[in-house]
Amino acid sequence: MPRYVIHFMKNVLGENGREAEICQRTVEIDASSEGQATDLAKKRFCEQQALRHWSLRADRIKIQAGDFPS
């Protein structure tokens, strides 16, 4: 089963007045598809952060394949 790495990203305003993108959390998921991995990661993120919805702590999600060829 493929592995996916999902990053929950947030835009914040830095001390210099510039916007910066930070990663709130990274979750690794084994799933049959990218869509399923995203759904499972959202659920896990909410459970770990005690949230009702993932967007309360993140602005967007970045997903990438976690299986790297050897």
mmCIF file of the N, C-alpha and C atoms, coordinates in Angstrom:
data_MODEL
# 
_entry.id   MODEL 
# 
loop_
_atom_site.group_PDB 
_atom_site.id 
_atom_site.type_symbol 
_atom_site.label_atom_id 
_atom_site.label_alt_id 
_atom_site.label_comp_id 
_atom_site.label_asym_id 
_atom_site.label_entity_id 
_atom_site.label_seq_id 
_atom_site.pdbx_PDB_ins_code 
_atom_site.Cartn_x 
_atom_site.Cartn_y 
_atom_site.Cartn_z 
_atom_site.occupancy 
_atom_site.B_iso_or_equiv 
_atom_site.pdbx_formal_charge 
_atom_site.auth_seq_id 
_atom_site.auth_comp_id 
_atom_site.auth_asym_id 
_atom_site.auth_atom_id 
_atom_site.pdbx_PDB_model_num 
ATOM 1   N N  . MET A 1 1  ? 0.854   -1.173 0.000  1.00 0.00 ? 1  MET A N  1 
ATOM 2   C CA . MET A 1 1  ? 0.000   0.000  0.000  1.00 0.00 ? 1  MET A CA 1 
ATOM 3   C C  . MET A 1 1  ? 0.903   1.241  0.000  1.00 0.00 ? 1  MET A C  1 
ATOM 4   N N  . PRO A 1 2  ? 0.585   2.202  -0.842 1.00 0.00 ? 2  PRO A N  1 
ATOM 5   C CA . PRO A 1 2  ? 1.416   3.410  -0.914 1.00 0.00 ? 2  PRO A CA 1 
ATOM 6   C C  . PRO A 1 2  ? 1.397   4.218  0.393  1.00 0.00 ? 2  PRO A C  1 
ATOM 7   N N  . ARG A 1 3  ? 2.490   4.892  0.628  1.00 0.00 ? 3  ARG A N  1 
ATOM 8   C CA . ARG A 1 3  ? 2.608   5.773  1.797  1.00 0.00 ? 3  ARG A CA 1 
ATOM 9   C C  . ARG A 1 3  ? 2.608   7.215  1.308  1.00 0.00 ? 3  ARG A C  1 
ATOM 10  N N  . TYR A 1 4  ? 1.895   8.077  2.041  1.00 0.00 ? 4  TYR A N  1 
ATOM 11  C CA . TYR A 1 4  ? 1.816   9.493  1.716  1.00 0.00 ? 4  TYR A CA 1 
ATOM 12  C C  . TYR A 1 4  ? 2.264   10.304 2.919  1.00 0.00 ? 4  TYR A C  1 
ATOM 13  N N  . VAL A 1 5  ? 2.895   11.432 2.638  1.00 0.00 ? 5  VAL A N  1 
ATOM 14  C CA . VAL A 1 5  ? 3.303   12.364 3.679  1.00 0.00 ? 5  VAL A CA 1 
ATOM 15  C C  . VAL A 1 5  ? 2.467   13.627 3.488  1.00 0.00 ? 5  VAL A C  1 
ATOM 16  N N  . ILE A 1 6  ? 1.700   13.965 4.526  1.00 0.00 ? 6  ILE A N  1 
ATOM 17  C CA . ILE A 1 6  ? 0.788   15.102 4.454  1.00 0.00 ? 6  ILE A CA 1 
ATOM 18  C C  . ILE A 1 6  ? 1.276   16.170 5.410  1.00 0.00 ? 6  ILE A C  1 
ATOM 19  N N  . HIS A 1 7  ? 1.434   17.397 4.888  1.00 0.00 ? 7  HIS A N  1 
ATOM 20  C CA . HIS A 1 7  ? 1.885   18.534 5.688  1.00 0.00 ? 7  HIS A CA 1 
ATOM 21  C C  . HIS A 1 7  ? 0.713   19.499 5.854  1.00 0.00 ? 7  HIS A C  1 
ATOM 22  N N  . PHE A 1 8  ? 0.445   19.892 7.070  1.00 0.00 ? 8  PHE A N  1 
ATOM 23  C CA . PHE A 1 8  ? -0.589  20.885 7.371  1.00 0.00 ? 8  PHE A CA 1 
ATOM 24  C C  . PHE A 1 8  ? 0.115   22.233 7.507  1.00 0.00 ? 8  PHE A C  1 
ATOM 25  N N  . MET A 1 9  ? -0.149  23.127 6.556  1.00 0.00 ? 9  MET A N  1 
ATOM 26  C CA . MET A 1 9  ? 0.576   24.382 6.438  1.00 0.00 ? 9  MET A CA 1 
ATOM 27  C C  . MET A 1 9  ? -0.271  25.576 6.880  1.00 0.00 ? 9  MET A C  1 
ATOM 28  N N  . LYS A 1 10 ? 0.405   26.578 7.456  1.00 0.00 ? 10 LYS A N  1 
ATOM 29  C CA . LYS A 1 10 ? -0.262  27.783 7.945  1.00 0.00 ? 10 LYS A CA 1 
ATOM 30  C C  . LYS A 1 10 ? 0.556   28.999 7.533  1.00 0.00 ? 10 LYS A C  1 
ATOM 31  N N  . ASN A 1 11 ? -0.117  30.054 7.092  1.00 0.00 ? 11 ASN A N  1 
ATOM 32  C CA . ASN A 1 11 ? 0.541   31.327 6.823  1.00 0.00 ? 11 ASN A CA 1 
ATOM 33  C C  . ASN A 1 11 ? 0.514   32.156 8.094  1.00 0.00 ? 11 ASN A C  1 
ATOM 34  N N  . VAL A 1 12 ? 1.672   32.704 8.460  1.00 0.00 ? 12 VAL A N  1 
ATOM 35  C CA . VAL A 1 12 ? 1.762   33.561 9.642  1.00 0.00 ? 12 VAL A CA 1 
ATOM 36  C C  . VAL A 1 12 ? 2.543   34.817 9.273  1.00 0.00 ? 12 VAL A C  1 
ATOM 37  N N  . LEU A 1 13 ? 2.332   35.868 10.045 1.00 0.00 ? 13 LEU A N  1 
ATOM 38  C CA . LEU A 1 13 ? 3.041   37.110 9.849  1.00 0.00 ? 13 LEU A CA 1 
ATOM 39  C C  . LEU A 1 13 ? 4.269   37.103 10.741 1.00 0.00 ? 13 LEU A C  1 
ATOM 40  N N  . GLY A 1 14 ? 5.442   37.244 10.148 1.00 0.00 ? 14 GLY A N  1 
ATOM 41  C CA . GLY A 1 14 ? 6.691   37.215 10.895 1.00 0.00 ? 14 GLY A CA 1 
ATOM 42  C C  . GLY A 1 14 ? 6.973   38.537 11.580 1.00 0.00 ? 14 GLY A C  1 
ATOM 43  N N  . GLU A 1 15 ? 8.012   38.546 12.399 1.00 0.00 ? 15 GLU A N  1 
ATOM 44  C CA . GLU A 1 15 ? 8.412   39.755 13.113 1.00 0.00 ? 15 GLU A CA 1 
ATOM 45  C C  . GLU A 1 15 ? 8.825   40.872 12.166 1.00 0.00 ? 15 GLU A C  1 
ATOM 46  N N  . ASN A 1 16 ? 9.293   40.511 10.990 1.00 0.00 ? 16 ASN A N  1 
ATOM 47  C CA . ASN A 1 16 ? 9.725   41.497 9.997  1.00 0.00 ? 16 ASN A CA 1 
ATOM 48  C C  . ASN A 1 16 ? 8.563   42.029 9.166  1.00 0.00 ? 16 ASN A C  1 
ATOM 49  N N  . GLY A 1 17 ? 7.347   41.599 9.473  1.00 0.00 ? 17 GLY A N  1 
ATOM 50  C CA . GLY A 1 17 ? 6.173   42.060 8.745  1.00 0.00 ? 17 GLY A CA 1 
ATOM 51  C C  . GLY A 1 17 ? 5.891   41.293 7.471  1.00 0.00 ? 17 GLY A C  1 
ATOM 52  N N  . ARG A 1 18 ? 6.684   40.275 7.211  1.00 0.00 ? 18 ARG A N  1 
ATOM 53  C CA . ARG A 1 18 ? 6.475   39.461 6.016  1.00 0.00 ? 18 ARG A CA 1 
ATOM 54  C C  . ARG A 1 18 ? 5.742   38.181 6.361  1.00 0.00 ? 18 ARG A C  1 
ATOM 55  N N  . GLU A 1 19 ? 4.967   37.729 5.402  1.00 0.00 ? 19 GLU A N  1 
ATOM 56  C CA . GLU A 1 19 ? 4.234   36.480 5.585  1.00 0.00 ? 19 GLU A CA 1 
ATOM 57  C C  . GLU A 1 19 ? 5.172   35.297 5.403  1.00 0.00 ? 19 GLU A C  1 
ATOM 58  N N  . ALA A 1 20 ? 5.021   34.317 6.265  1.00 0.00 ? 20 ALA A N  1 
ATOM 59  C CA . ALA A 1 20 ? 5.835   33.103 6.180  1.00 0.00 ? 20 ALA A CA 1 
ATOM 60  C C  . ALA A 1 20 ? 4.904   31.896 6.260  1.00 0.00 ? 20 ALA A C  1 
ATOM 61  N N  . GLU A 1 21 ? 5.320   30.824 5.611  1.00 0.00 ? 21 GLU A N  1 
ATOM 62  C CA . GLU A 1 21 ? 4.557   29.581 5.639  1.00 0.00 ? 21 GLU A CA 1 
ATOM 63  C C  . GLU A 1 21 ? 5.243   28.624 6.611  1.00 0.00 ? 21 GLU A C  1 
ATOM 64  N N  . ILE A 1 22 ? 4.481   28.118 7.574  1.00 0.00 ? 22 ILE A N  1 
ATOM 65  C CA . ILE A 1 22 ? 5.042   27.168 8.530  1.00 0.00 ? 22 ILE A CA 1 
ATOM 66  C C  . ILE A 1 22 ? 4.238   25.874 8.500  1.00 0.00 ? 22 ILE A C  1 
ATOM 67  N N  . CYS A 1 23 ? 4.908   24.803 8.852  1.00 0.00 ? 23 CYS A N  1 
ATOM 68  C CA . CYS A 1 23 ? 4.250   23.505 8.912  1.00 0.00 ? 23 CYS A CA 1 
ATOM 69  C C  . CYS A 1 23 ? 3.768   23.277 10.334 1.00 0.00 ? 23 CYS A C  1 
ATOM 70  N N  . GLN A 1 24 ? 2.472   23.094 10.498 1.00 0.00 ? 24 GLN A N  1 
ATOM 71  C CA . GLN A 1 24 ? 1.883   22.856 11.809 1.00 0.00 ? 24 GLN A CA 1 
ATOM 72  C C  . GLN A 1 24 ? 2.119   21.415 12.272 1.00 0.00 ? 24 GLN A C  1 
ATOM 73  N N  . ARG A 1 25 ? 2.065   20.486 11.331 1.00 0.00 ? 25 ARG A N  1 
ATOM 74  C CA . ARG A 1 25 ? 2.262   19.074 11.656 1.00 0.00 ? 25 ARG A CA 1 
ATOM 75  C C  . ARG A 1 25 ? 2.450   18.302 10.365 1.00 0.00 ? 25 ARG A C  1 
ATOM 76  N N  . THR A 1 26 ? 3.197   17.219 10.454 1.00 0.00 ? 26 THR A N  1 
ATOM 77  C CA . THR A 1 26 ? 3.375   16.301 9.338  1.00 0.00 ? 26 THR A CA 1 
ATOM 78  C C  . THR A 1 26 ? 2.839   14.938 9.761  1.00 0.00 ? 26 THR A C  1 
ATOM 79  N N  . VAL A 1 27 ? 2.055   14.332 8.885  1.00 0.00 ? 27 VAL A N  1 
ATOM 80  C CA . VAL A 1 27 ? 1.442   13.037 9.170  1.00 0.00 ? 27 VAL A CA 1 
ATOM 81  C C  . VAL A 1 27 ? 1.795   12.082 8.031  1.00 0.00 ? 27 VAL A C  1 
ATOM 82  N N  . GLU A 1 28 ? 2.216   10.879 8.377  1.00 0.00 ? 28 GLU A N  1 
ATOM 83  C CA . GLU A 1 28 ? 2.464   9.838  7.374  1.00 0.00 ? 28 GLU A CA 1 
ATOM 84  C C  . GLU A 1 28 ? 1.313   8.845  7.421  1.00 0.00 ? 28 GLU A C  1 
ATOM 85  N N  . ILE A 1 29 ? 0.781   8.532  6.246  1.00 0.00 ? 29 ILE A N  1 
ATOM 86  C CA . ILE A 1 29 ? -0.405  7.674  6.137  1.00 0.00 ? 29 ILE A CA 1 
ATOM 87  C C  . ILE A 1 29 ? -0.177  6.629  5.052  1.00 0.00 ? 29 ILE A C  1 
ATOM 88  N N  . ASP A 1 30 ? -0.541  5.394  5.337  1.00 0.00 ? 30 ASP A N  1 
ATOM 89  C CA . ASP A 1 30 ? -0.606  4.348  4.319  1.00 0.00 ? 30 ASP A CA 1 
ATOM 90  C C  . ASP A 1 30 ? -2.047  4.296  3.831  1.00 0.00 ? 30 ASP A C  1 
ATOM 91  N N  . ALA A 1 31 ? -2.250  4.487  2.535  1.00 0.00 ? 31 ALA A N  1 
ATOM 92  C CA . ALA A 1 31 ? -3.601  4.508  1.981  1.00 0.00 ? 31 ALA A CA 1 
ATOM 93  C C  . ALA A 1 31 ? -3.555  4.073  0.520  1.00 0.00 ? 31 ALA A C  1 
ATOM 94  N N  . SER A 1 32 ? -4.711  3.683  0.016  1.00 0.00 ? 32 SER A N  1 
ATOM 95  C CA . SER A 1 32 ? -4.787  3.204  -1.362 1.00 0.00 ? 32 SER A CA 1 
ATOM 96  C C  . SER A 1 32 ? -4.795  4.330  -2.390 1.00 0.00 ? 32 SER A C  1 
ATOM 97  N N  . SER A 1 33 ? -5.111  5.565  -1.952 1.00 0.00 ? 33 SER A N  1 
ATOM 98  C CA . SER A 1 33 ? -5.138  6.696  -2.876 1.00 0.00 ? 33 SER A CA 1 
ATOM 99  C C  . SER A 1 33 ? -4.773  7.984  -2.141 1.00 0.00 ? 33 SER A C  1 
ATOM 100 N N  . GLU A 1 34 ? -4.462  8.991  -2.922 1.00 0.00 ? 34 GLU A N  1 
ATOM 101 C CA . GLU A 1 34 ? -4.131  10.295 -2.352 1.00 0.00 ? 34 GLU A CA 1 
ATOM 102 C C  . GLU A 1 34 ? -5.325  10.885 -1.603 1.00 0.00 ? 34 GLU A C  1 
ATOM 103 N N  . GLY A 1 35 ? -6.518  10.721 -2.160 1.00 0.00 ? 35 GLY A N  1 
ATOM 104 C CA . GLY A 1 35 ? -7.731  11.231 -1.521 1.00 0.00 ? 35 GLY A CA 1 
ATOM 105 C C  . GLY A 1 35 ? -7.993  10.574 -0.180 1.00 0.00 ? 35 GLY A C  1 
ATOM 106 N N  . GLN A 1 36 ? -7.829  9.249  -0.130 1.00 0.00 ? 36 GLN A N  1 
ATOM 107 C CA . GLN A 1 36 ? -8.030  8.532  1.120  1.00 0.00 ? 36 GLN A CA 1 
ATOM 108 C C  . GLN A 1 36 ? -6.981  8.954  2.151  1.00 0.00 ? 36 GLN A C  1 
ATOM 109 N N  . ALA A 1 37 ? -5.755  9.135  1.707  1.00 0.00 ? 37 ALA A N  1 
ATOM 110 C CA . ALA A 1 37 ? -4.684  9.564  2.612  1.00 0.00 ? 37 ALA A CA 1 
ATOM 111 C C  . ALA A 1 37 ? -4.985  10.940 3.193  1.00 0.00 ? 37 ALA A C  1 
ATOM 112 N N  . THR A 1 38 ? -5.488  11.839 2.367  1.00 0.00 ? 38 THR A N  1 
ATOM 113 C CA . THR A 1 38 ? -5.830  13.183 2.833  1.00 0.00 ? 38 THR A CA 1 
ATOM 114 C C  . THR A 1 38 ? -6.928  13.125 3.878  1.00 0.00 ? 38 THR A C  1 
ATOM 115 N N  . ASP A 1 39 ? -7.969  12.348 3.627  1.00 0.00 ? 39 ASP A N  1 
ATOM 116 C CA . ASP A 1 39 ? -9.073  12.219 4.584  1.00 0.00 ? 39 ASP A CA 1 
ATOM 117 C C  . ASP A 1 39 ? -8.601  11.635 5.913  1.00 0.00 ? 39 ASP A C  1 
ATOM 118 N N  . LEU A 1 40 ? -7.776  10.591 5.858  1.00 0.00 ? 40 LEU A N  1 
ATOM 119 C CA . LEU A 1 40 ? -7.267  9.971  7.082  1.00 0.00 ? 40 LEU A CA 1 
ATOM 120 C C  . LEU A 1 40 ? -6.351  10.922 7.845  1.00 0.00 ? 40 LEU A C  1 
ATOM 121 N N  . ALA A 1 41 ? -5.540  11.681 7.113  1.00 0.00 ? 41 ALA A N  1 
ATOM 122 C CA . ALA A 1 41 ? -4.635  12.637 7.756  1.00 0.00 ? 41 ALA A CA 1 
ATOM 123 C C  . ALA A 1 41 ? -5.411  13.754 8.442  1.00 0.00 ? 41 ALA A C  1 
ATOM 124 N N  . LYS A 1 42 ? -6.462  14.243 7.800  1.00 0.00 ? 42 LYS A N  1 
ATOM 125 C CA . LYS A 1 42 ? -7.301  15.278 8.426  1.00 0.00 ? 42 LYS A CA 1 
ATOM 126 C C  . LYS A 1 42 ? -7.899  14.761 9.732  1.00 0.00 ? 42 LYS A C  1 
ATOM 127 N N  . LYS A 1 43 ? -8.393  13.535 9.702  1.00 0.00 ? 43 LYS A N  1 
ATOM 128 C CA . LYS A 1 43 ? -8.990  12.941 10.896 1.00 0.00 ? 43 LYS A CA 1 
ATOM 129 C C  . LYS A 1 43 ? -7.949  12.813 12.014 1.00 0.00 ? 43 LYS A C  1 
ATOM 130 N N  . ARG A 1 44 ? -6.764  12.305 11.666 1.00 0.00 ? 44 ARG A N  1 
ATOM 131 C CA . ARG A 1 44 ? -5.706  12.132 12.670 1.00 0.00 ? 44 ARG A CA 1 
ATOM 132 C C  . ARG A 1 44 ? -5.252  13.488 13.223 1.00 0.00 ? 44 ARG A C  1 
ATOM 133 N N  . PHE A 1 45 ? -5.111  14.486 12.355 1.00 0.00 ? 45 PHE A N  1 
ATOM 134 C CA . PHE A 1 45 ? -4.713  15.826 12.778 1.00 0.00 ? 45 PHE A CA 1 
ATOM 135 C C  . PHE A 1 45 ? -5.710  16.385 13.784 1.00 0.00 ? 45 PHE A C  1 
ATOM 136 N N  . CYS A 1 46 ? -6.985  16.240 13.494 1.00 0.00 ? 46 CYS A N  1 
ATOM 137 C CA . CYS A 1 46 ? -8.027  16.735 14.400 1.00 0.00 ? 46 CYS A CA 1 
ATOM 138 C C  . CYS A 1 46 ? -7.980  16.008 15.743 1.00 0.00 ? 46 CYS A C  1 
ATOM 139 N N  . GLU A 1 47 ? -7.781  14.706 15.722 1.00 0.00 ? 47 GLU A N  1 
ATOM 140 C CA . GLU A 1 47 ? -7.700  13.944 16.970 1.00 0.00 ? 47 GLU A CA 1 
ATOM 141 C C  . GLU A 1 47 ? -6.488  14.371 17.794 1.00 0.00 ? 47 GLU A C  1 
ATOM 142 N N  . GLN A 1 48 ? -5.344  14.536 17.148 1.00 0.00 ? 48 GLN A N  1 
ATOM 143 C CA . GLN A 1 48 ? -4.123  14.907 17.862 1.00 0.00 ? 48 GLN A CA 1 
ATOM 144 C C  . GLN A 1 48 ? -4.189  16.322 18.422 1.00 0.00 ? 48 GLN A C  1 
ATOM 145 N N  . GLN A 1 49 ? -4.880  17.212 17.731 1.00 0.00 ? 49 GLN A N  1 
ATOM 146 C CA . GLN A 1 49 ? -4.959  18.604 18.144 1.00 0.00 ? 49 GLN A CA 1 
ATOM 147 C C  . GLN A 1 49 ? -6.244  18.934 18.917 1.00 0.00 ? 49 GLN A C  1 
ATOM 148 N N  . ALA A 1 50 ? -7.107  17.939 19.110 1.00 0.00 ? 50 ALA A N  1 
ATOM 149 C CA . ALA A 1 50 ? -8.408  18.127 19.777 1.00 0.00 ? 50 ALA A CA 1 
ATOM 150 C C  . ALA A 1 50 ? -9.214  19.239 19.081 1.00 0.00 ? 50 ALA A C  1 
ATOM 151 N N  . LEU A 1 51 ? -9.371  19.086 17.769 1.00 0.00 ? 51 LEU A N  1 
ATOM 152 C CA . LEU A 1 51 ? -10.084 20.062 16.946 1.00 0.00 ? 51 LEU A CA 1 
ATOM 153 C C  . LEU A 1 51 ? -11.306 19.434 16.309 1.00 0.00 ? 51 LEU A C  1 
ATOM 154 N N  . ARG A 1 52 ? -12.255 20.285 15.952 1.00 0.00 ? 52 ARG A N  1 
ATOM 155 C CA . ARG A 1 52 ? -13.422 19.825 15.196 1.00 0.00 ? 52 ARG A CA 1 
ATOM 156 C C  . ARG A 1 52 ? -13.126 19.803 13.701 1.00 0.00 ? 52 ARG A C  1 
ATOM 157 N N  . HIS A 1 53 ? -12.273 20.739 13.257 1.00 0.00 ? 53 HIS A N  1 
ATOM 158 C CA . HIS A 1 53 ? -11.944 20.822 11.830 1.00 0.00 ? 53 HIS A CA 1 
ATOM 159 C C  . HIS A 1 53 ? -10.497 21.232 11.682 1.00 0.00 ? 53 HIS A C  1 
ATOM 160 N N  . TRP A 1 54 ? -9.802  20.607 10.751 1.00 0.00 ? 54 TRP A N  1 
ATOM 161 C CA . TRP A 1 54 ? -8.369  20.838 10.564 1.00 0.00 ? 54 TRP A CA 1 
ATOM 162 C C  . TRP A 1 54 ? -8.041  22.281 10.208 1.00 0.00 ? 54 TRP A C  1 
ATOM 163 N N  . SER A 1 55 ? -8.954  22.980 9.536  1.00 0.00 ? 55 SER A N  1 
ATOM 164 C CA . SER A 1 55 ? -8.673  24.340 9.073  1.00 0.00 ? 55 SER A CA 1 
ATOM 165 C C  . SER A 1 55 ? -8.618  25.369 10.206 1.00 0.00 ? 55 SER A C  1 
ATOM 166 N N  . LEU A 1 56 ? -8.923  24.948 11.424 1.00 0.00 ? 56 LEU A N  1 
ATOM 167 C CA . LEU A 1 56 ? -8.788  25.861 12.560 1.00 0.00 ? 56 LEU A CA 1 
ATOM 168 C C  . LEU A 1 56 ? -7.315  26.115 12.894 1.00 0.00 ? 56 LEU A C  1 
ATOM 169 N N  . ARG A 1 57 ? -6.424  25.223 12.483 1.00 0.00 ? 57 ARG A N  1 
ATOM 170 C CA . ARG A 1 57 ? -4.989  25.373 12.754 1.00 0.00 ? 57 ARG A CA 1 
ATOM 171 C C  . ARG A 1 57 ? -4.116  25.394 11.503 1.00 0.00 ? 57 ARG A C  1 
ATOM 172 N N  . ALA A 1 58 ? -4.704  25.131 10.347 1.00 0.00 ? 58 ALA A N  1 
ATOM 173 C CA . ALA A 1 58 ? -3.917  25.105 9.109  1.00 0.00 ? 58 ALA A CA 1 
ATOM 174 C C  . ALA A 1 58 ? -4.717  25.753 7.982  1.00 0.00 ? 58 ALA A C  1 
ATOM 175 N N  . ASP A 1 59 ? -3.984  26.339 7.048  1.00 0.00 ? 59 ASP A N  1 
ATOM 176 C CA . ASP A 1 59 ? -4.627  26.986 5.898  1.00 0.00 ? 59 ASP A CA 1 
ATOM 177 C C  . ASP A 1 59 ? -4.762  26.054 4.706  1.00 0.00 ? 59 ASP A C  1 
ATOM 178 N N  . ARG A 1 60 ? -3.806  25.130 4.590  1.00 0.00 ? 60 ARG A N  1 
ATOM 179 C CA . ARG A 1 60 ? -3.842  24.228 3.441  1.00 0.00 ? 60 ARG A CA 1 
ATOM 180 C C  . ARG A 1 60 ? -3.070  22.949 3.764  1.00 0.00 ? 60 ARG A C  1 
ATOM 181 N N  . ILE A 1 61 ? -3.211  22.005 2.865  1.00 0.00 ? 61 ILE A N  1 
ATOM 182 C CA . ILE A 1 61 ? -2.557  20.707 3.014  1.00 0.00 ? 61 ILE A CA 1 
ATOM 183 C C  . ILE A 1 61 ? -1.668  20.478 1.803  1.00 0.00 ? 61 ILE A C  1 
ATOM 184 N N  . LYS A 1 62 ? -0.451  20.013 2.051  1.00 0.00 ? 62 LYS A N  1 
ATOM 185 C CA . LYS A 1 62 ? 0.449   19.586 0.971  1.00 0.00 ? 62 LYS A CA 1 
ATOM 186 C C  . LYS A 1 62 ? 0.613   18.078 1.114  1.00 0.00 ? 62 LYS A C  1 
ATOM 187 N N  . ILE A 1 63 ? 0.484   17.374 0.015  1.00 0.00 ? 63 ILE A N  1 
ATOM 188 C CA . ILE A 1 63 ? 0.615   15.920 0.054  1.00 0.00 ? 63 ILE A CA 1 
ATOM 189 C C  . ILE A 1 63 ? 1.673   15.480 -0.941 1.00 0.00 ? 63 ILE A C  1 
ATOM 190 N N  . GLN A 1 64 ? 2.457   14.500 -0.542 1.00 0.00 ? 64 GLN A N  1 
ATOM 191 C CA . GLN A 1 64 ? 3.471   13.957 -1.442 1.00 0.00 ? 64 GLN A CA 1 
ATOM 192 C C  . GLN A 1 64 ? 3.596   12.453 -1.187 1.00 0.00 ? 64 GLN A C  1 
ATOM 193 N N  . ALA A 1 65 ? 4.048   11.759 -2.205 1.00 0.00 ? 65 ALA A N  1 
ATOM 194 C CA . ALA A 1 65 ? 4.264   10.317 -2.064 1.00 0.00 ? 65 ALA A CA 1 
ATOM 195 C C  . ALA A 1 65 ? 5.408   10.103 -1.081 1.00 0.00 ? 65 ALA A C  1 
ATOM 196 N N  . GLY A 1 66 ? 5.226   9.155  -0.183 1.00 0.00 ? 66 GLY A N  1 
ATOM 197 C CA . GLY A 1 66 ? 6.231   8.881  0.830  1.00 0.00 ? 66 GLY A CA 1 
ATOM 198 C C  . GLY A 1 66 ? 7.149   7.742  0.472  1.00 0.00 ? 66 GLY A C  1 
ATOM 199 N N  . ASP A 1 67 ? 6.818   7.000  -0.578 1.00 0.00 ? 67 ASP A N  1 
ATOM 200 C CA . ASP A 1 67 ? 7.655   5.879  -1.020 1.00 0.00 ? 67 ASP A CA 1 
ATOM 201 C C  . ASP A 1 67 ? 8.713   6.413  -1.967 1.00 0.00 ? 67 ASP A C  1 
ATOM 202 N N  . PHE A 1 68 ? 9.948   6.257  -1.582 1.00 0.00 ? 68 PHE A N  1 
ATOM 203 C CA . PHE A 1 68 ? 11.035  6.729  -2.414 1.00 0.00 ? 68 PHE A CA 1 
ATOM 204 C C  . PHE A 1 68 ? 11.743  5.534  -3.020 1.00 0.00 ? 68 PHE A C  1 
ATOM 205 N N  . PRO A 1 69 ? 11.986  5.572  -4.313 1.00 0.00 ? 69 PRO A N  1 
ATOM 206 C CA . PRO A 1 69 ? 12.670  4.432  -4.940 1.00 0.00 ? 69 PRO A CA 1 
ATOM 207 C C  . PRO A 1 69 ? 14.080  4.277  -4.384 1.00 0.00 ? 69 PRO A C  1 
ATOM 208 N N  . SER A 1 70 ? 14.508  3.035  -4.273 1.00 0.00 ? 70 SER A N  1 
ATOM 209 C CA . SER A 1 70 ? 15.855  2.801  -3.739 1.00 0.00 ? 70 SER A CA 1 
ATOM 210 C C  . SER A 1 70 ? 16.867  2.681  -4.847 1.00 0.00 ? 70 SER A C  1 
# 
